Every structure is written in structure tokens, then in C-alpha cells.
């Protein structure tokens, strides 16, 4: 995903995208361990997309975006 596309998203949508990318990264890591990962460059691409989302959040003045994400995950599980 390009940085220009991310800048067009609302803050809530960015947090949702961050959640989706983290789940995708987890799935890719699982596939990597079981040697079923077809394209190993997907790991790097996903990590960079996560970094892009954090960059946009920090540009908008979102502090502790990482902590907010973990908090929202724990609230959903409870």
C-alpha cells in the first residue's frame, strides 16, 4: 500500500488497517515456520506497510499508537 493511499484514510481506518496487517504478518510468520510460504518477500513488504501506517499516525499527532492498538485488542477479547 502506498503512503498516499494511507494518508487519505481516517484515523480509525488506519487503526483497522494496522490490525489487519498485524494479523497478516502473523499468518505469514506461521506459514514461514511450516515452510509453506510461497514468497518470502511478503514478510518484508508487510513489515514496511506496518511502518507506513505508524508514520501516518505519528504525522497526525497520534501518540502511543502502538499502545492504543494493544489496548483495543485486549478490550475486544474481554
DSSP file (Angstrom, degrees, kcal/mol; ACC not computed):
  #  RESIDUE AA STRUCTURE BP1 BP2  ACC     N-H-->O    O-->H-N    N-H-->O    O-->H-N    TCO  KAPPA ALPHA  PHI   PSI    X-CA   Y-CA   Z-CA
    1    1 A X              0   0    0      0, 0.0     2,-0.2     0, 0.0    51,-0.1   0.000 360.0 360.0 360.0 139.1    0.0    0.0    0.0
    2    2 A X     >  -     0   0    0      1,-0.1     4,-1.8    50,-0.0     3,-0.3  -0.486 360.0-122.2 -85.4 154.3    1.3    3.4   -0.9
    3    3 A X  H  > S+     0   0    0      1,-0.2     4,-2.1     2,-0.2     5,-0.1   0.830 112.2  58.0 -63.9 -32.9    1.8    6.2    1.6
    4    4 A X  H  > S+     0   0    0      1,-0.2     4,-0.8     2,-0.2    -1,-0.2   0.877 105.6  50.0 -66.1 -36.1   -0.5    8.5   -0.4
    5    5 A X  H  4 S+     0   0    0     -3,-0.3     4,-0.5     1,-0.2     3,-0.5   0.893 110.5  49.9 -66.9 -39.3   -3.3    5.9    0.0
    6    6 A X  H >< S+     0   0    0     -4,-1.8     3,-1.1     1,-0.2    -2,-0.2   0.863 104.3  57.9 -68.0 -35.4   -2.8    5.7    3.7
    7    7 A X  H 3< S+     0   0    0     -4,-2.1    -1,-0.2     1,-0.3    -2,-0.2   0.749 101.0  58.0 -67.5 -22.2   -2.9    9.5    4.1
    8    8 A X  T 3< S+     0   0    0     -4,-0.8    -1,-0.3    -3,-0.5    -2,-0.2   0.662  90.7  91.9 -79.9 -16.8   -6.3    9.5    2.6
    9    9 A X  S <  S-     0   0    0     -3,-1.1     2,-0.1    -4,-0.5    -3,-0.0  -0.420  81.1-112.7 -79.1 153.3   -7.7    7.1    5.3
   10   10 A X     >  -     0   0    0     -2,-0.1     4,-2.1     1,-0.1     5,-0.2  -0.362  32.9-105.2 -76.1 164.7   -9.3    8.3    8.5
   11   11 A X  H  > S+     0   0    0      1,-0.2     4,-2.0     2,-0.2     5,-0.2   0.899 121.4  50.1 -61.6 -42.7   -7.6    7.6   11.8
   12   12 A X  H  > S+     0   0    0      1,-0.2     4,-1.9     2,-0.2    -1,-0.2   0.886 110.0  51.2 -63.7 -37.8  -10.0    4.8   12.7
   13   13 A X  H  > S+     0   0    0      2,-0.2     4,-2.5     1,-0.2    -1,-0.2   0.861 107.1  54.2 -67.1 -34.6   -9.5    3.2    9.3
   14   14 A X  H  X S+     0   0    0     -4,-2.1     4,-2.5     2,-0.2    -2,-0.2   0.904 107.7  49.4 -65.1 -40.5   -5.7    3.4    9.9
   15   15 A X  H  X S+     0   0    0     -4,-2.0     4,-2.0     2,-0.2    -2,-0.2   0.883 111.4  49.3 -65.8 -37.0   -6.0    1.5   13.1
   16   16 A X  H  X S+     0   0    0     -4,-1.9     4,-2.4     2,-0.2    -2,-0.2   0.899 111.1  49.8 -66.6 -40.4   -8.2   -1.1   11.4
   17   17 A X  H  X S+     0   0    0     -4,-2.5     4,-2.6     2,-0.2    -2,-0.2   0.888 109.0  52.5 -64.8 -38.9   -5.6   -1.4    8.7
   18   18 A X  H  X S+     0   0    0     -4,-2.5     4,-2.2     2,-0.2    -2,-0.2   0.909 109.5  48.9 -62.7 -42.2   -2.9   -1.8   11.3
   19   19 A X  H  X S+     0   0    0     -4,-2.0     4,-2.1     2,-0.2    -2,-0.2   0.918 111.9  48.9 -62.5 -44.1   -4.8   -4.6   12.9
   20   20 A X  H  X S+     0   0    0     -4,-2.4     4,-2.2     1,-0.2    -2,-0.2   0.907 111.4  49.3 -63.1 -42.5   -5.3   -6.3    9.6
   21   21 A X  H  X S+     0   0    0     -4,-2.6     4,-2.5     2,-0.2    -1,-0.2   0.875 109.4  51.9 -66.8 -37.2   -1.6   -6.0    8.7
   22   22 A X  H  X S+     0   0    0     -4,-2.2     4,-2.2     2,-0.2    -1,-0.2   0.909 110.4  47.9 -66.0 -40.6   -0.5   -7.4   12.0
   23   23 A X  H  X S+     0   0    0     -4,-2.1     4,-2.3     2,-0.2    -2,-0.2   0.912 111.8  50.7 -64.0 -40.7   -2.8  -10.4   11.6
   24   24 A X  H  X S+     0   0    0     -4,-2.2     4,-2.5     1,-0.2    -2,-0.2   0.904 109.2  50.7 -63.2 -41.4   -1.5  -10.9    8.1
   25   25 A X  H  X S+     0   0    0     -4,-2.5     4,-2.4     2,-0.2    -1,-0.2   0.895 109.1  51.7 -63.2 -39.8    2.1  -10.7    9.4
   26   26 A X  H  X S+     0   0    0     -4,-2.2     4,-2.2     2,-0.2    -2,-0.2   0.919 110.3  48.5 -61.6 -43.9    1.3  -13.3   12.0
   27   27 A X  H  X S+     0   0    0     -4,-2.3     4,-2.3     1,-0.2    -2,-0.2   0.900 111.0  50.8 -63.1 -40.9   -0.2  -15.6    9.3
   28   28 A X  H  X S+     0   0    0     -4,-2.5     4,-2.1     1,-0.2    -2,-0.2   0.895 109.4  50.4 -64.8 -39.4    2.9  -15.1    7.2
   29   29 A X  H  X S+     0   0    0     -4,-2.4     4,-2.0     2,-0.2    -1,-0.2   0.897 109.6  51.2 -65.2 -39.1    5.2  -16.0   10.1
   30   30 A X  H  X S+     0   0    0     -4,-2.2     4,-1.8     1,-0.2    -2,-0.2   0.916 111.1  47.7 -63.2 -42.3    3.2  -19.1   10.7
   31   31 A X  H  <>S+     0   0    0     -4,-2.3     5,-2.7     1,-0.2     6,-0.8   0.858 108.8  55.6 -66.0 -34.3    3.5  -20.1    7.1
   32   32 A X  H ><5S+     0   0    0     -4,-2.1     3,-0.8     3,-0.2    -1,-0.2   0.893 106.9  49.2 -65.2 -40.1    7.2  -19.4    7.2
   33   33 A X  H 3<5S+     0   0    0     -4,-2.0    -1,-0.2     1,-0.2    -2,-0.2   0.891 113.5  45.3 -67.1 -39.4    7.7  -21.8   10.1
   34   34 A X  T 3<5S-     0   0    0     -4,-1.8    -1,-0.2    -5,-0.2    -2,-0.2   0.383 112.2-121.4 -86.9   5.3    5.8  -24.6    8.4
   35   35 A X  T < 5S+     0   0    0     -3,-0.8    -3,-0.2    -4,-0.3    -4,-0.1   0.806  81.8 116.5  61.0  33.6    7.7  -23.9    5.1
   36   36 A X      < +     0   0    0     -5,-2.7     2,-0.6    -6,-0.2    -4,-0.2   0.230  35.0 120.0-110.7  11.9    4.5  -23.2    3.2
   37   37 A X        -     0   0    0     -6,-0.8     3,-0.2     1,-0.2    -9,-0.0  -0.688  43.8-168.2 -82.0 117.4    5.3  -19.6    2.4
   38   38 A X  S    S+     0   0    0     -2,-0.6     2,-0.5     1,-0.3    -1,-0.2   0.900  77.3  29.6 -72.8 -42.7    5.5  -19.1   -1.3
   39   39 A X    >   -     0   0    0      1,-0.1     3,-1.9     2,-0.0     4,-0.3  -0.905  62.8-168.9-124.8 102.0    7.0  -15.7   -1.4
   40   40 A X  T >> S+     0   0    0     -2,-0.5     3,-1.0     1,-0.3     4,-0.6   0.677  82.5  72.6 -66.2 -15.7    9.3  -14.8    1.5
   41   41 A X  H 3> S+     0   0    0      1,-0.2     4,-2.2     2,-0.2    -1,-0.3   0.656  78.5  78.1 -72.7 -12.5    9.5  -11.2    0.4
   42   42 A X  H <> S+     0   0    0     -3,-1.9     4,-2.4     1,-0.2    -1,-0.2   0.844  87.3  58.5 -63.1 -33.0    5.9  -10.8    1.7
   43   43 A X  H <> S+     0   0    0     -3,-1.0     4,-2.2    -4,-0.3    -1,-0.2   0.949 108.9  42.9 -60.3 -49.2    7.2  -10.7    5.2
   44   44 A X  H  X S+     0   0    0     -4,-0.6     4,-2.1     1,-0.2    -2,-0.2   0.898 113.6  51.8 -65.1 -41.5    9.3   -7.6    4.5
   45   45 A X  H  X S+     0   0    0     -4,-2.2     4,-2.0     1,-0.2    -1,-0.2   0.899 110.4  48.3 -62.9 -40.9    6.6   -5.9    2.5
   46   46 A X  H  X S+     0   0    0     -4,-2.4     4,-2.2     2,-0.2    -1,-0.2   0.901 109.8  51.9 -68.1 -40.8    4.1   -6.4    5.3
   47   47 A X  H  X S+     0   0    0     -4,-2.2     4,-2.0     1,-0.2    -1,-0.2   0.890 110.3  49.4 -62.0 -38.7    6.5   -5.0    7.9
   48   48 A X  H  X S+     0   0    0     -4,-2.1     4,-2.1     2,-0.2    -1,-0.2   0.877 108.1  52.9 -68.7 -37.3    7.1   -2.0    5.7
   49   49 A X  H  X S+     0   0    0     -4,-2.0     4,-2.0     2,-0.2    -2,-0.2   0.899 108.4  50.9 -63.5 -39.5    3.4   -1.4    5.3
   50   50 A X  H  X S+     0   0    0     -4,-2.2     4,-2.2     1,-0.2    -2,-0.2   0.917 109.6  50.5 -62.1 -43.2    3.0   -1.5    9.1
   51   51 A X  H  X S+     0   0    0     -4,-2.0     4,-2.1     1,-0.2    -2,-0.2   0.867 107.8  53.6 -63.5 -36.4    5.8    1.1    9.4
   52   52 A X  H  X S+     0   0    0     -4,-2.1     4,-2.2     2,-0.2    -1,-0.2   0.904 107.4  50.5 -64.7 -40.9    4.0    3.3    6.9
   53   53 A X  H  X S+     0   0    0     -4,-2.0     4,-2.4     1,-0.2    -2,-0.2   0.931 110.7  49.1 -62.8 -44.7    0.8    3.2    8.9
   54   54 A X  H  X S+     0   0    0     -4,-2.2     4,-2.4     1,-0.2    -1,-0.2   0.877 108.5  54.7 -61.8 -37.2    2.7    4.2   12.0
   55   55 A X  H  X S+     0   0    0     -4,-2.1     4,-2.1     2,-0.2    -1,-0.2   0.931 109.5  45.8 -61.7 -46.0    4.4    7.0   10.1
   56   56 A X  H  X S+     0   0    0     -4,-2.2     4,-1.5     1,-0.2    -2,-0.2   0.901 112.1  51.7 -65.4 -40.3    1.0    8.4    9.1
   57   57 A X  H  <>S+     0   0    0     -4,-2.4     5,-2.5     1,-0.2    -1,-0.2   0.904 111.2  47.2 -63.1 -40.2   -0.4    8.1   12.6
   58   58 A X  H ><5S+     0   0    0     -4,-2.4     3,-1.2     1,-0.2    -1,-0.2   0.854 107.0  57.2 -70.5 -33.7    2.6    9.9   14.0
   59   59 A X  H 3<5S+     0   0    0     -4,-2.1    -1,-0.2     1,-0.3    -2,-0.2   0.846 105.2  52.5 -61.9 -32.9    2.3   12.6   11.4
   60   60 A X  T 3<5S-     0   0    0     -4,-1.5    -1,-0.3    -5,-0.1    -2,-0.2   0.456 123.7-106.1 -83.9  -0.4   -1.3   13.2   12.6
   61   61 A X  T < 5 +     0   0    0     -3,-1.2     2,-0.7     1,-0.3    -3,-0.2   0.639  63.0 158.3  87.2  14.0    0.0   13.6   16.2
   62   62 A X      < -     0   0    0     -5,-2.5     3,-0.5    -6,-0.2     2,-0.3  -0.613  25.7-158.4 -71.9 115.5   -1.3   10.2   17.4
   63   63 A X        +     0   0    0     -2,-0.7     5,-0.1     1,-0.2    -5,-0.0  -0.749  69.5   8.8 -96.1 146.3    0.8    9.5   20.5
   64   64 A X  S  > S+     0   0    0     -2,-0.3     4,-2.5     1,-0.1    -1,-0.2   0.887  72.7 160.8  55.1  44.0    1.2    5.9   21.7
   65   65 A X  H  > S+     0   0    0     -3,-0.5     4,-1.8     1,-0.2     5,-0.1   0.865  73.9  52.0 -61.9 -36.0   -0.4    4.5   18.6
   66   66 A X  H  > S+     0   0    0      2,-0.2     4,-1.9     1,-0.2    -1,-0.2   0.923 110.2  46.9 -67.2 -44.1    1.1    1.1   19.4
   67   67 A X  H  > S+     0   0    0      1,-0.2     4,-2.2     2,-0.2    -2,-0.2   0.883 110.3  53.4 -65.1 -38.6   -0.2    1.1   23.0
   68   68 A X  H  X S+     0   0    0     -4,-2.5     4,-2.5     1,-0.2    -1,-0.2   0.889 106.9  52.8 -63.2 -38.6   -3.6    2.1   21.8
   69   69 A X  H  X S+     0   0    0     -4,-1.8     4,-1.8     1,-0.2    -2,-0.2   0.932 110.7  45.6 -63.3 -46.1   -3.7   -0.8   19.4
   70   70 A X  H  X S+     0   0    0     -4,-1.9     4,-2.0     1,-0.2    -1,-0.2   0.864 112.0  53.0 -66.9 -34.6   -2.8   -3.3   22.1
   71   71 A X  H  X S+     0   0    0     -4,-2.2     4,-2.0     1,-0.2    -1,-0.2   0.926 108.4  49.0 -65.3 -44.3   -5.4   -1.8   24.4
   72   72 A X  H  X S+     0   0    0     -4,-2.5     4,-1.8     1,-0.2    -1,-0.2   0.841 110.1  52.6 -65.7 -31.9   -8.1   -2.0   21.9
   73   73 A X  H  X S+     0   0    0     -4,-1.8     4,-1.6     2,-0.2    -1,-0.2   0.903 109.5  48.1 -68.4 -40.2   -7.2   -5.7   21.2
   74   74 A X  H  X S+     0   0    0     -4,-2.0     4,-1.3     1,-0.2    -2,-0.2   0.845 110.1  52.4 -70.3 -32.6   -7.4   -6.5   24.9
   75   75 A X  H  < S+     0   0    0     -4,-2.0    -1,-0.2     1,-0.2    -2,-0.2   0.892 108.3  51.0 -68.3 -39.0  -10.8   -4.8   25.2
   76   76 A X  H  < S+     0   0    0     -4,-1.8    -2,-0.2     1,-0.2    -1,-0.2   0.849 109.8  50.3 -65.9 -34.1  -12.2   -6.8   22.3
   77   77 A X  H  <        0   0    0     -4,-1.6    -1,-0.2     1,-0.2    -2,-0.2   0.809 360.0 360.0 -75.6 -29.0  -11.0  -10.1   23.9
   78   78 A X     <        0   0    0     -4,-1.3    -1,-0.2    -5,-0.1    -2,-0.2   0.476 360.0 360.0 -73.6 360.0  -12.6   -9.4   27.3
